[in-house]
Amino acid sequence: MDSFCRMMNAANAPRRFGISDPISTTGPHEFDVIKTRELEKLLVDAGLYEDKEEAVRREEVLGQLDQIVKTWVKKVTRAKGFNEEVVEEANAKIFTSGSYRLGVHGPGADIDTLCVGPRHITREEDFFGALHGMLAEMPEIEELHPVPDAYVPVMKFKFNGISIDLLYARLELWVIPEEMEILQDSILQSADEQTVRSLNGCRVTDEILHLVPNIQNFRTTLRCLRFWAKRRGVYSNVAGFLGGINWALLVARICQLYPNALPSTLVSRFFRVYCQWRWPNPVLLCPIKEGSLGLPMWDPRRNIRDRNHLMPIITPAYPCMNSSYNVSSSTLRVMNEEFQRGNEICEEMEKSNTGWSQLFEPFPFFEAYKNYLQIDISAENNDDLVNWKGWVESRLRLLTLKIERDTRGMLQCHPHPSDFLNESRPLHCCYFMGLRRNQGSEVHECEQFDLRSTVEEFKNSVNFYSLWKPGMWINVCHAKRRNIPDFVFPGGIRPSYHMRIAGEGGVSSKRKDSSSVQVNGAAGVKRRKCSEVSQTSTSSRSTSSDGIANLIENPGRERTEDAEAGEAISSINHSLNCPDGQSSVNHLRCCQDRERSVSCKAAFSTTGSSSSEEAENLLQSRISSTPVSSSDTRELDELRDKNGSLDRQQDTDQGTNGNISVISSAKGGFNHSGGLEELEPAELTQCNRMSASMSQVVQKKPVI
């Protein structure tokens, strides 16, 4: 009888999402409803929703594309000599992923698509050969651009004006069923790595939609935070920030922790939780699935590379992987600051009932730093420039990692996620990185950083491009804030200095900038205050695109850093704290049981109601209060030292001063060998050896 009652209670119990119980199950109040309506209106006014005509056109394009790949498979099957019965059964199927599958795409957004084909249809010969030929002959297809050497091979094109990114997955099946379930792990049987990566996007997006309690609230919240991330300059996986799938996973976890909350509350709780998340504790939507196919998966206890990941956000579909391994200590610092800013604005909004507009103010990148690195590239024709841009963009995060490594983490970079085109110089574009001293590093008067060998090493690694052609050129130079070219500003108009970000975001800034500059090694030091008007100095000269950069003034990101934290929220998913000899997967299960027990006690031992604010705060603290043990920290530090990885610095709000010396030569030979691959930070050492062997690197001078 008791067992029967337990079964009935389990059957009637509400479904639990995630690896722990929710923080709060409180329903919405009138204030939440009002703020959600305001938020939805803001998103509509911002033009984030496509009209019905475009939505219908997308569906028509997908239907036509599905028919094209079916025709292509039958045509190739017949050409390979199969009988008509096999030709008749031959089939391919189109799946979608990314923002379109999640339902958060906007006007003009591309559609991430996947073509799943049978075992006798190959990627190299048939997909990038026969299908490419068919598409090239169709008048509806424009801007057809195959990228077979990419980490995930893709074919990009426009179909009736709709941008398409088409991947291909070759399964070990003779016939692709029309009703195939892509979430079944069996479809990965004997699949090659490129197929597994191609399938991963669709499988992850489908899993996310299965793991959130309210899909509509999830979509509105995700659409809001994608807009916020783009406005604040932290939306770019390739630049070392987070991409669409990363933000989707972070939002989905908040939806699990607050299953009954409306989007306005979910946005507020998003910043409250992640501004104090104890990275590198991972974000998990579900227990890590071990699977039976033996595919490599994220496991920091077994894989050394996984231990070097700074901001692990784990995909829920097998094989579970870290979707954010591109994040560096510099970009993590920038995102943490943005989480803090968002939390402060949301708390102020709840107190004073202000609007949402302040949260979405764009980050004034070219007013936030005194010093920048400018990376210029060019090519001889448009096709070469497209290929060259793609390659350089994939390497830019290595420059960030190299600078962090060579300055022992004392200098940090903030890469701008976009490129800039100068209309006066065709076939040319440039990228920018803001520079500043790590706020946690020790300050030495007039300390300088010599980045010449770092820059030269980066250029050599970029030139190590297998598809290099004459005319592909790159240069890295230093640019002070006042020397940033006008074409990077909206309309080509440089904003007035008095419109800077002092007290940006409505939050007071307490940093004091008493920077000092040493003029080209001279003994005299000139003290200067942090004022936009007083930026002129006889020691500062603009740098040519292929010449020598001068000494850079104190690198400091002039923005808010001192607001106090809210509740003590650390990692809910403390799976990295594994006892010796115990795998992270098994330890996760133990943690889940412990979290469930602690969360239940916290929820009902405070005031008797899980809806109270005190219970919520206590619950947040208790289920996420386990820090990384000191033994694990020492172990991780040793591993980073062995692998040439970067030391992370603790963040403090201190004034800084210091100088940087950068010499960037435009000279140097190009090397036409090497492969196109996606490198992880742990591969920096190997990359360094390759670049050192191919050319003479400028020797690094001692710190002045």
KOLDRENTI-308544 format. One record per residue (C-alpha): x, y, z; residue in one letter. Coordinates in steps of 0.5 Angstrom, whole numbers. Example, Ala and Ser with C-alpha at 12.3 -4.5 7.8 and 13.67 -1.06 7.14 Angstrom:
2
> px, py, pz, migu
> 25, -9, 16, A;
> 27, -2, 14, S;
END
This chain:
704
> px, py, pz, migu
> 0, 0, 0, M;
> 6, 5, 2, D;
> 9, 3, -5, S;
> 3, 4, -9, F;
> 2, 11, -5, C;
> 9, 13, -7, R;
> 8, 11, -14, M;
> 1, 15, -14, M;
> 5, 21, -11, N;
> 11, 21, -16, A;
> 6, 21, -22, A;
> 2, 27, -19, N;
> 8, 31, -18, A;
> 10, 36, -22, P;
> 15, 35, -27, R;
> 22, 37, -25, R;
> 27, 41, -30, F;
> 34, 41, -29, G;
> 39, 37, -24, I;
> 36, 41, -18, S;
> 30, 43, -15, D;
> 28, 50, -17, P;
> 30, 56, -13, I;
> 23, 59, -13, S;
> 16, 57, -16, T;
> 13, 63, -14, T;
> 8, 66, -20, G;
> 8, 73, -23, P;
> 5, 79, -19, H;
> 2, 85, -22, E;
> 8, 88, -23, F;
> 11, 83, -27, D;
> 6, 83, -32, V;
> 7, 90, -33, I;
> 14, 90, -34, K;
> 13, 84, -38, T;
> 9, 88, -43, R;
> 14, 93, -43, E;
> 19, 89, -45, L;
> 15, 86, -50, E;
> 13, 92, -53, K;
> 21, 94, -53, L;
> 23, 88, -57, L;
> 17, 89, -62, V;
> 19, 97, -63, D;
> 27, 95, -64, A;
> 24, 91, -70, G;
> 26, 84, -67, L;
> 20, 80, -70, Y;
> 20, 78, -77, E;
> 13, 80, -81, D;
> 8, 74, -83, K;
> 10, 75, -91, E;
> 18, 74, -89, E;
> 16, 68, -84, A;
> 12, 65, -90, V;
> 17, 66, -95, R;
> 22, 62, -90, R;
> 17, 56, -90, E;
> 17, 56, -97, E;
> 24, 56, -98, V;
> 25, 50, -93, L;
> 20, 46, -97, G;
> 24, 48, -104, Q;
> 30, 46, -101, L;
> 28, 39, -98, D;
> 25, 37, -105, Q;
> 32, 39, -108, I;
> 36, 35, -103, V;
> 31, 29, -105, K;
> 32, 30, -112, T;
> 40, 30, -111, W;
> 40, 24, -107, V;
> 36, 20, -112, K;
> 40, 23, -118, K;
> 47, 21, -115, V;
> 44, 14, -113, T;
> 42, 13, -120, R;
> 49, 15, -122, A;
> 53, 11, -118, K;
> 49, 5, -121, G;
> 44, 3, -116, F;
> 38, -1, -119, N;
> 31, 3, -119, E;
> 28, 0, -113, E;
> 34, 3, -109, V;
> 34, 10, -113, V;
> 26, 10, -111, E;
> 27, 9, -103, E;
> 33, 14, -103, A;
> 32, 20, -99, N;
> 35, 26, -95, A;
> 32, 30, -90, K;
> 32, 37, -88, I;
> 33, 39, -81, F;
> 33, 46, -78, T;
> 37, 49, -72, S;
> 40, 55, -68, G;
> 35, 61, -67, S;
> 30, 59, -73, Y;
> 29, 52, -69, R;
> 29, 56, -62, L;
> 24, 61, -65, G;
> 28, 67, -63, V;
> 30, 69, -70, H;
> 29, 76, -73, G;
> 28, 80, -80, P;
> 34, 78, -85, G;
> 37, 72, -80, A;
> 40, 66, -84, D;
> 37, 59, -83, I;
> 42, 54, -80, D;
> 40, 48, -84, T;
> 42, 41, -84, L;
> 41, 36, -89, C;
> 42, 28, -87, V;
> 43, 23, -92, G;
> 45, 16, -93, P;
> 51, 12, -93, R;
> 53, 12, -100, H;
> 52, 20, -101, I;
> 59, 23, -99, T;
> 61, 30, -96, R;
> 67, 31, -101, E;
> 65, 28, -107, E;
> 57, 29, -107, D;
> 55, 34, -102, F;
> 61, 39, -104, F;
> 61, 37, -111, G;
> 54, 34, -114, A;
> 49, 39, -110, L;
> 54, 45, -110, H;
> 53, 44, -118, G;
> 46, 43, -118, M;
> 45, 50, -113, L;
> 50, 54, -118, A;
> 45, 53, -124, E;
> 39, 55, -120, M;
> 37, 62, -121, P;
> 34, 63, -115, E;
> 41, 61, -111, I;
> 46, 67, -110, E;
> 52, 68, -106, E;
> 54, 61, -106, L;
> 60, 60, -102, H;
> 62, 53, -100, P;
> 67, 52, -94, V;
> 69, 45, -94, P;
> 75, 46, -89, D;
> 71, 49, -84, A;
> 71, 46, -77, Y;
> 64, 44, -79, V;
> 64, 44, -86, P;
> 58, 48, -89, V;
> 55, 51, -95, M;
> 53, 58, -95, K;
> 48, 61, -100, F;
> 42, 66, -101, K;
> 35, 62, -103, F;
> 30, 67, -106, N;
> 34, 72, -101, G;
> 34, 68, -95, I;
> 41, 66, -92, S;
> 42, 59, -91, I;
> 48, 55, -88, D;
> 47, 48, -90, L;
> 51, 43, -87, L;
> 51, 35, -88, Y;
> 51, 29, -84, A;
> 52, 22, -87, R;
> 49, 17, -83, L;
> 50, 9, -83, E;
> 44, 8, -86, L;
> 42, 6, -93, W;
> 35, 9, -93, V;
> 33, 16, -89, I;
> 26, 15, -86, P;
> 22, 21, -87, E;
> 20, 21, -80, E;
> 27, 20, -77, M;
> 28, 22, -70, E;
> 34, 26, -69, I;
> 35, 26, -62, L;
> 36, 18, -62, Q;
> 43, 17, -60, D;
> 43, 11, -65, S;
> 44, 15, -71, I;
> 51, 17, -69, L;
> 53, 10, -69, Q;
> 60, 10, -74, S;
> 59, 17, -75, A;
> 65, 21, -77, D;
> 67, 27, -73, E;
> 64, 32, -78, Q;
> 58, 29, -78, T;
> 57, 28, -70, V;
> 59, 36, -70, R;
> 54, 37, -76, S;
> 48, 33, -72, L;
> 50, 37, -65, N;
> 47, 43, -67, G;
> 40, 40, -69, C;
> 40, 35, -63, R;
> 42, 41, -58, V;
> 37, 46, -60, T;
> 31, 40, -60, D;
> 34, 38, -53, E;
> 33, 45, -50, I;
> 26, 46, -52, L;
> 25, 39, -48, H;
> 28, 42, -42, L;
> 25, 48, -41, V;
> 18, 49, -37, P;
> 15, 54, -41, N;
> 17, 55, -48, I;
> 14, 62, -50, Q;
> 17, 65, -44, N;
> 24, 62, -45, F;
> 23, 65, -52, R;
> 22, 72, -50, T;
> 27, 72, -45, T;
> 32, 69, -50, L;
> 30, 74, -55, R;
> 31, 80, -50, C;
> 38, 77, -48, L;
> 41, 76, -55, R;
> 39, 83, -56, F;
> 42, 86, -50, W;
> 48, 82, -51, A;
> 49, 85, -58, K;
> 48, 92, -56, R;
> 53, 91, -50, R;
> 58, 87, -55, G;
> 59, 81, -52, V;
> 55, 77, -57, Y;
> 60, 73, -61, S;
> 63, 66, -60, N;
> 69, 67, -65, V;
> 71, 73, -62, A;
> 71, 69, -55, G;
> 65, 71, -52, F;
> 58, 67, -53, L;
> 54, 65, -59, G;
> 47, 64, -60, G;
> 47, 57, -57, I;
> 51, 59, -51, N;
> 46, 64, -49, W;
> 40, 60, -50, A;
> 43, 55, -45, L;
> 44, 60, -40, L;
> 37, 63, -41, V;
> 34, 55, -41, A;
> 38, 54, -34, R;
> 35, 60, -31, I;
> 28, 58, -34, C;
> 29, 51, -30, Q;
> 31, 55, -23, L;
> 24, 60, -24, Y;
> 19, 55, -28, P;
> 13, 60, -26, N;
> 16, 67, -27, A;
> 15, 71, -33, L;
> 20, 74, -38, P;
> 21, 80, -34, S;
> 23, 76, -28, T;
> 27, 71, -32, L;
> 31, 77, -34, V;
> 32, 80, -27, S;
> 34, 73, -25, R;
> 39, 72, -30, F;
> 43, 77, -28, F;
> 43, 76, -21, R;
> 45, 69, -22, V;
> 50, 70, -27, Y;
> 54, 76, -24, C;
> 56, 71, -18, Q;
> 57, 65, -22, W;
> 63, 61, -19, R;
> 66, 60, -26, W;
> 69, 55, -28, P;
> 63, 51, -25, N;
> 59, 49, -31, P;
> 52, 50, -33, V;
> 48, 44, -34, L;
> 41, 43, -36, L;
> 41, 36, -35, C;
> 46, 30, -32, P;
> 51, 29, -37, I;
> 50, 23, -41, K;
> 55, 18, -42, E;
> 52, 14, -48, G;
> 54, 7, -50, S;
> 58, 9, -57, L;
> 64, 12, -54, G;
> 64, 19, -57, L;
> 69, 24, -53, P;
> 65, 28, -48, M;
> 66, 34, -43, W;
> 70, 31, -37, D;
> 75, 35, -33, P;
> 77, 29, -29, R;
> 79, 25, -35, R;
> 81, 31, -40, N;
> 86, 36, -39, I;
> 84, 40, -44, R;
> 77, 41, -41, D;
> 80, 43, -34, R;
> 83, 49, -38, N;
> 76, 52, -40, H;
> 74, 58, -36, L;
> 67, 58, -37, M;
> 64, 51, -39, P;
> 57, 51, -41, I;
> 55, 44, -43, I;
> 51, 42, -48, T;
> 45, 37, -46, P;
> 45, 32, -52, A;
> 50, 26, -53, Y;
> 56, 27, -53, P;
> 56, 33, -48, C;
> 61, 38, -50, M;
> 63, 45, -47, N;
> 60, 50, -52, S;
> 64, 56, -50, S;
> 71, 54, -50, Y;
> 73, 60, -54, N;
> 72, 64, -48, V;
> 79, 67, -45, S;
> 80, 70, -38, S;
> 79, 77, -42, S;
> 73, 76, -45, T;
> 70, 73, -38, L;
> 72, 79, -35, R;
> 68, 83, -39, V;
> 62, 79, -39, M;
> 62, 78, -31, N;
> 62, 86, -31, E;
> 56, 86, -36, E;
> 53, 81, -32, F;
> 54, 86, -26, Q;
> 52, 92, -29, R;
> 45, 88, -32, G;
> 44, 86, -24, N;
> 45, 93, -22, E;
> 40, 96, -27, I;
> 35, 91, -26, C;
> 35, 92, -18, E;
> 34, 99, -19, E;
> 29, 98, -24, M;
> 25, 94, -19, E;
> 26, 99, -13, K;
> 24, 106, -17, S;
> 20, 102, -23, N;
> 24, 105, -29, T;
> 24, 103, -36, G;
> 28, 98, -40, W;
> 32, 102, -44, S;
> 38, 103, -40, Q;
> 39, 96, -40, L;
> 40, 96, -47, F;
> 44, 102, -48, E;
> 50, 100, -53, P;
> 57, 99, -50, F;
> 61, 105, -53, P;
> 67, 101, -54, F;
> 71, 107, -57, F;
> 70, 111, -51, E;
> 72, 106, -46, A;
> 79, 105, -47, Y;
> 85, 109, -48, K;
> 89, 104, -52, N;
> 87, 99, -58, Y;
> 90, 94, -62, L;
> 88, 95, -69, Q;
> 88, 89, -74, I;
> 88, 91, -81, D;
> 87, 86, -87, I;
> 86, 86, -94, S;
> 86, 82, -101, A;
> 86, 83, -108, E;
> 79, 81, -110, N;
> 73, 80, -106, N;
> 73, 72, -106, D;
> 80, 72, -103, D;
> 78, 78, -98, L;
> 72, 73, -96, V;
> 76, 67, -95, N;
> 82, 71, -91, W;
> 77, 75, -87, K;
> 74, 68, -84, G;
> 81, 65, -83, W;
> 83, 72, -79, V;
> 77, 72, -75, E;
> 78, 65, -73, S;
> 85, 67, -71, R;
> 84, 73, -67, L;
> 82, 70, -60, R;
> 89, 67, -61, L;
> 92, 74, -60, L;
> 88, 75, -54, T;
> 91, 69, -51, L;
> 98, 70, -53, K;
> 97, 77, -50, I;
> 95, 74, -43, E;
> 100, 69, -44, R;
> 106, 73, -45, D;
> 104, 79, -40, T;
> 103, 73, -35, R;
> 95, 75, -34, G;
> 97, 82, -33, M;
> 94, 85, -39, L;
> 87, 84, -42, Q;
> 84, 85, -48, C;
> 77, 87, -50, H;
> 76, 85, -58, P;
> 70, 88, -61, H;
> 66, 83, -64, P;
> 65, 86, -71, S;
> 69, 88, -77, D;
> 70, 95, -80, F;
> 70, 97, -87, L;
> 73, 103, -90, N;
> 69, 106, -96, E;
> 75, 110, -98, S;
> 80, 103, -98, R;
> 76, 98, -102, P;
> 78, 90, -101, L;
> 80, 92, -94, H;
> 77, 92, -87, C;
> 80, 92, -80, C;
> 79, 89, -73, Y;
> 80, 93, -66, F;
> 82, 90, -59, M;
> 81, 95, -53, G;
> 87, 94, -48, L;
> 87, 95, -40, R;
> 91, 92, -34, R;
> 88, 87, -30, N;
> 85, 90, -24, Q;
> 87, 84, -20, G;
> 95, 85, -22, S;
> 100, 89, -18, E;
> 101, 96, -20, V;
> 108, 98, -21, H;
> 110, 105, -23, E;
> 111, 106, -30, C;
> 111, 99, -32, E;
> 111, 97, -39, Q;
> 109, 91, -43, F;
> 113, 89, -50, D;
> 108, 86, -54, L;
> 113, 86, -61, R;
> 114, 79, -61, S;
> 107, 77, -59, T;
> 104, 81, -65, V;
> 110, 78, -69, E;
> 108, 71, -67, E;
> 101, 72, -68, F;
> 102, 75, -75, K;
> 106, 69, -77, N;
> 101, 64, -75, S;
> 96, 67, -79, V;
> 100, 67, -85, N;
> 101, 60, -84, F;
> 94, 59, -88, Y;
> 94, 53, -93, S;
> 89, 57, -98, L;
> 94, 63, -98, W;
> 94, 67, -104, K;
> 98, 73, -106, P;
> 95, 80, -104, G;
> 93, 77, -97, M;
> 96, 82, -92, W;
> 95, 83, -85, I;
> 98, 88, -80, N;
> 97, 90, -73, V;
> 99, 97, -70, C;
> 97, 101, -64, H;
> 92, 106, -64, A;
> 90, 111, -58, K;
> 83, 113, -57, R;
> 84, 120, -60, R;
> 87, 117, -66, N;
> 81, 112, -68, I;
> 79, 113, -75, P;
> 72, 116, -76, D;
> 69, 111, -80, F;
> 68, 106, -74, V;
> 63, 111, -71, F;
> 56, 111, -74, P;
> 55, 116, -80, G;
> 63, 117, -79, G;
> 62, 122, -74, I;
> 66, 122, -68, R;
> 62, 123, -61, P;
> 64, 129, -57, S;
> 69, 127, -51, Y;
> 64, 130, -46, H;
> 59, 125, -48, M;
> 63, 119, -45, R;
> 61, 114, -40, I;
> 63, 117, -34, A;
> 57, 114, -29, G;
> 55, 110, -35, E;
> 49, 106, -34, G;
> 47, 110, -29, G;
> 51, 107, -24, V;
> 57, 111, -21, S;
> 64, 109, -23, S;
> 69, 110, -17, K;
> 76, 108, -21, R;
> 81, 113, -20, K;
> 86, 113, -26, D;
> 93, 116, -24, S;
> 96, 114, -31, S;
> 103, 115, -32, S;
> 107, 115, -39, V;
> 114, 114, -40, Q;
> 116, 117, -47, V;
> 120, 112, -51, N;
> 124, 110, -45, G;
> 126, 117, -43, A;
> 127, 118, -36, A;
> 122, 124, -35, G;
> 115, 121, -33, V;
> 109, 126, -34, K;
> 103, 125, -29, R;
> 96, 126, -32, R;
> 89, 125, -30, K;
> 83, 121, -33, C;
> 80, 126, -37, S;
> 78, 126, -44, E;
> 80, 133, -46, V;
> 87, 132, -43, S;
> 89, 127, -47, Q;
> 94, 131, -51, T;
> 101, 129, -50, S;
> 108, 131, -54, T;
> 110, 123, -53, S;
> 104, 121, -57, S;
> 104, 120, -64, R;
> 99, 117, -69, S;
> 102, 110, -72, T;
> 102, 108, -79, S;
> 99, 102, -81, S;
> 106, 98, -83, D;
> 110, 102, -78, G;
> 112, 102, -70, I;
> 107, 104, -65, A;
> 109, 108, -59, N;
> 108, 107, -52, L;
> 101, 106, -50, I;
> 98, 109, -44, E;
> 95, 106, -38, N;
> 91, 101, -41, P;
> 84, 102, -37, G;
> 77, 100, -39, R;
> 74, 106, -36, E;
> 67, 103, -34, R;
> 63, 101, -27, T;
> 66, 96, -23, E;
> 65, 98, -16, D;
> 58, 96, -15, A;
> 57, 91, -9, E;
> 54, 84, -10, A;
> 47, 82, -9, G;
> 46, 75, -5, E;
> 52, 70, -5, A;
> 50, 66, -11, I;
> 55, 61, -13, S;
> 55, 55, -17, S;
> 49, 50, -17, I;
> 53, 45, -21, N;
> 59, 44, -17, H;
> 61, 38, -21, S;
> 68, 40, -21, L;
> 69, 38, -14, N;
> 70, 31, -15, C;
> 74, 27, -10, P;
> 80, 24, -12, D;
> 79, 18, -17, G;
> 72, 19, -18, Q;
> 69, 21, -25, S;
> 65, 28, -26, S;
> 60, 24, -29, V;
> 59, 20, -23, N;
> 60, 25, -18, H;
> 55, 29, -21, L;
> 49, 24, -19, R;
> 52, 25, -12, C;
> 51, 32, -12, C;
> 44, 32, -15, Q;
> 42, 28, -9, D;
> 45, 33, -4, R;
> 43, 39, -8, E;
> 35, 36, -8, R;
> 36, 35, 0, S;
> 39, 42, 1, V;
> 34, 45, -3, S;
> 28, 42, 0, C;
> 30, 44, 7, K;
> 32, 51, 5, A;
> 25, 52, 2, A;
> 21, 50, 8, F;
> 25, 52, 14, S;
> 26, 59, 13, T;
> 19, 62, 13, T;
> 15, 56, 11, G;
> 13, 59, 4, S;
> 18, 58, -2, S;
> 15, 64, -5, S;
> 18, 69, 1, S;
> 24, 73, -1, E;
> 28, 70, 5, E;
> 27, 63, 3, A;
> 29, 65, -4, E;
> 35, 68, -2, N;
> 37, 63, 3, L;
> 36, 57, -3, L;
> 40, 61, -8, Q;
> 46, 61, -3, S;
> 45, 54, 0, R;
> 44, 50, -6, I;
> 50, 54, -10, S;
> 55, 55, -4, S;
> 60, 50, -5, T;
> 67, 53, -7, P;
> 72, 49, -11, V;
> 77, 46, -6, S;
> 84, 48, -6, S;
> 87, 42, -8, S;
> 83, 42, -14, D;
> 85, 49, -15, T;
> 93, 47, -14, R;
> 92, 41, -19, E;
> 89, 46, -24, L;
> 94, 51, -24, D;
> 99, 46, -25, E;
> 96, 43, -31, L;
> 96, 50, -34, R;
> 103, 51, -33, D;
> 105, 45, -36, K;
> 100, 46, -42, N;
> 102, 53, -43, G;
> 95, 56, -41, S;
> 94, 62, -38, L;
> 94, 64, -30, D;
> 87, 67, -28, R;
> 87, 73, -24, Q;
> 83, 75, -18, Q;
> 79, 81, -20, D;
> 79, 87, -15, T;
> 77, 94, -16, D;
> 84, 98, -16, Q;
> 87, 104, -19, G;
> 92, 102, -24, T;
> 98, 105, -28, N;
> 103, 102, -33, G;
> 105, 102, -40, N;
> 105, 98, -46, I;
> 110, 98, -52, S;
> 108, 95, -58, V;
> 112, 94, -65, I;
> 108, 91, -71, S;
> 112, 90, -77, S;
> 108, 89, -84, A;
> 114, 86, -87, K;
> 115, 78, -86, G;
> 114, 72, -91, G;
> 108, 68, -92, F;
> 107, 61, -92, N;
> 103, 57, -96, H;
> 102, 51, -92, S;
> 98, 48, -86, G;
> 91, 46, -85, G;
> 85, 50, -83, L;
> 82, 47, -76, E;
> 79, 50, -70, E;
> 85, 50, -64, L;
> 83, 50, -57, E;
> 87, 54, -52, P;
> 91, 48, -50, A;
> 94, 48, -57, E;
> 97, 55, -56, L;
> 104, 51, -55, T;
> 104, 47, -61, Q;
> 102, 53, -65, C;
> 108, 57, -62, N;
> 112, 52, -64, R;
> 110, 52, -72, M;
> 110, 59, -72, S;
> 117, 60, -69, A;
> 120, 55, -74, S;
> 117, 58, -80, M;
> 120, 65, -79, S;
> 125, 69, -75, Q;
> 121, 72, -69, V;
> 123, 79, -66, V;
> 126, 77, -60, Q;
> 122, 80, -54, K;
> 126, 86, -50, K;
> 126, 86, -43, P;
> 121, 90, -39, V;
> 123, 97, -38, I;
END
